[in-house]
Amino acid sequence: MEYQMKDVLDELKTIVQDKSKNRWMDIKEACKYASVSDSTLRRAVAKGELKVSKATGKLLFKIDWVDRWLGN
């Protein structure tokens, strides 16, 4: 029974981590997450190094995109 519970907890952890990678962040949150300045993120977007969504009229980033840009 103990092993079954551990397996269930491991599976839940994986699900939560996957969902958090798909969370959207605005530029302020992305700067804090990546520990870089606003201008550094904007420069990376302008160069095409960092994927961004502008669908809502503001810059929105997925954690996964920022991680890839950081090389994580």
C-alpha positions as CSV (number, residue, x, y, z in Angstrom):
1,M,0.0,0.0,0.0
2,E,2.9,2.4,0.8
3,Y,4.3,1.9,-2.7
4,Q,1.0,2.6,-4.3
5,M,0.6,5.9,-2.4
6,K,4.1,6.9,-3.4
7,D,3.4,6.1,-7.1
8,V,0.2,8.2,-6.9
9,L,2.1,11.1,-5.3
10,D,4.8,10.9,-7.9
11,E,2.2,11.0,-10.7
12,L,0.5,14.0,-9.1
13,K,3.8,15.8,-8.8
14,T,4.5,15.3,-12.5
15,I,1.0,16.6,-13.4
16,V,1.5,19.7,-11.3
17,Q,4.9,20.4,-12.7
18,D,3.7,20.0,-16.3
19,K,0.8,22.4,-15.7
20,S,3.1,25.0,-14.1
21,K,5.2,25.0,-17.3
22,N,2.2,26.1,-19.3
23,R,1.3,29.0,-17.0
24,W,1.3,32.4,-18.6
25,M,3.3,35.3,-17.2
26,D,3.3,39.0,-18.0
27,I,6.6,40.7,-18.5
28,K,7.0,41.7,-14.8
29,E,6.5,38.1,-13.7
30,A,8.8,36.8,-16.4
31,C,11.6,39.3,-15.3
32,K,11.3,38.2,-11.7
33,Y,11.2,34.5,-12.7
34,A,14.3,34.8,-15.0
35,S,16.1,37.3,-12.8
36,V,16.7,39.7,-15.7
37,S,15.6,43.2,-16.4
38,D,12.6,44.3,-18.5
39,S,14.9,45.6,-21.2
40,T,16.8,42.3,-21.4
41,L,13.5,40.4,-22.0
42,R,12.3,43.0,-24.6
43,R,15.6,42.8,-26.4
44,A,15.4,39.0,-26.6
45,V,11.9,39.2,-28.0
46,A,13.0,41.8,-30.6
47,K,15.9,39.6,-31.7
48,G,13.5,36.6,-31.9
49,E,15.4,34.7,-29.3
50,L,12.5,34.4,-26.9
51,K,9.0,33.3,-27.9
52,V,6.2,35.6,-26.8
53,S,2.4,36.0,-27.3
54,K,1.1,39.5,-28.1
55,A,-2.5,38.3,-28.7
56,T,-3.9,40.3,-25.8
57,G,-2.0,43.5,-26.6
58,K,0.7,42.9,-24.0
59,L,3.7,40.6,-23.8
60,L,2.9,37.2,-22.4
61,F,5.3,34.4,-21.8
62,K,5.0,30.7,-20.9
63,I,7.4,29.4,-18.3
64,D,8.6,26.7,-20.7
65,W,9.6,29.4,-23.3
66,V,11.6,31.4,-20.7
67,D,13.3,28.2,-19.5
68,R,14.3,27.3,-23.1
69,W,15.6,30.8,-23.6
70,L,17.6,30.6,-20.4
71,G,18.9,27.2,-21.5
72,N,17.3,25.2,-18.7
